[in-house]
Amino acid sequence: LLPEEFREIYRSILLMENENDEELAYFVKAADIISAIIKCYREKKLDNKDFDRAQESLIESINKYQDPAVKYFLDTFLPAFGYNSQK
């Protein structure tokens, strides 16, 4: 669903065509975990308790990332979804 002008740029990233780019893979995985955390928070706001354990596990996983960019994103943008890095 990406606009045409972005498709080629993101193709190699999303399909992980350059398997030797460890830094890129690191951030793509972090983004995937963050996306799943957001999904959990949305479901919990709908009172769906099925996502409780998944959320705990995902937060544990993302907290293992020591990169300042990941921490900044978590601390700056995820509170809007209910994320609290102090938990």
Backbone hydrogen bonds, N-H to C=O, Kabsch-Sander energy under -0.5 kcal/mol:
donor,donor_aa,acceptor,acceptor_aa,energy
6,F,3,P,-2.0
7,R,3,P,-1.0
7,R,4,E,-0.7
8,E,4,E,-0.6
10,Y,6,F,-2.3
11,R,7,R,-1.7
12,S,8,E,-0.9
13,I,9,I,-0.5
14,L,10,Y,-3.2
15,L,11,R,-2.4
16,M,13,I,-0.9
17,E,12,S,-1.9
18,N,12,S,-0.6
19,E,17,E,-1.0
21,D,18,N,-1.8
22,E,20,N,-1.5
25,A,21,D,-2.2
26,Y,22,E,-2.3
27,F,23,E,-2.0
28,V,24,L,-2.6
29,K,25,A,-2.4
30,A,26,Y,-2.0
31,A,27,F,-2.6
32,D,28,V,-2.1
33,I,29,K,-2.2
34,I,30,A,-2.6
35,S,31,A,-2.5
36,A,32,D,-2.0
37,I,33,I,-2.3
38,I,34,I,-2.4
39,K,35,S,-2.0
40,C,36,A,-2.2
41,Y,37,I,-2.5
42,R,38,I,-2.4
43,E,39,K,-2.4
44,K,40,C,-2.6
45,K,41,Y,-1.9
46,L,42,R,-0.9
46,L,43,E,-0.6
47,D,44,K,-1.9
48,N,43,E,-2.3
49,K,47,D,-1.0
51,F,48,N,-1.1
52,D,49,K,-1.7
55,Q,51,F,-2.5
56,E,52,D,-2.2
57,S,53,R,-2.3
58,L,54,A,-2.6
59,I,55,Q,-2.6
60,E,56,E,-2.1
61,S,57,S,-2.1
62,I,58,L,-2.8
63,N,59,I,-2.1
64,K,61,S,-1.1
65,Y,62,I,-1.4
71,K,67,D,-2.3
72,Y,68,P,-2.6
73,F,69,A,-2.1
74,L,70,V,-2.6
75,D,71,K,-2.8
76,T,72,Y,-2.4
77,F,73,F,-2.5
78,L,73,F,-1.2
80,A,77,F,-1.0
81,F,78,L,-2.1
82,G,78,L,-0.5
82,G,79,P,-1.1
83,Y,78,L,-1.9
87,K,84,N,-1.9
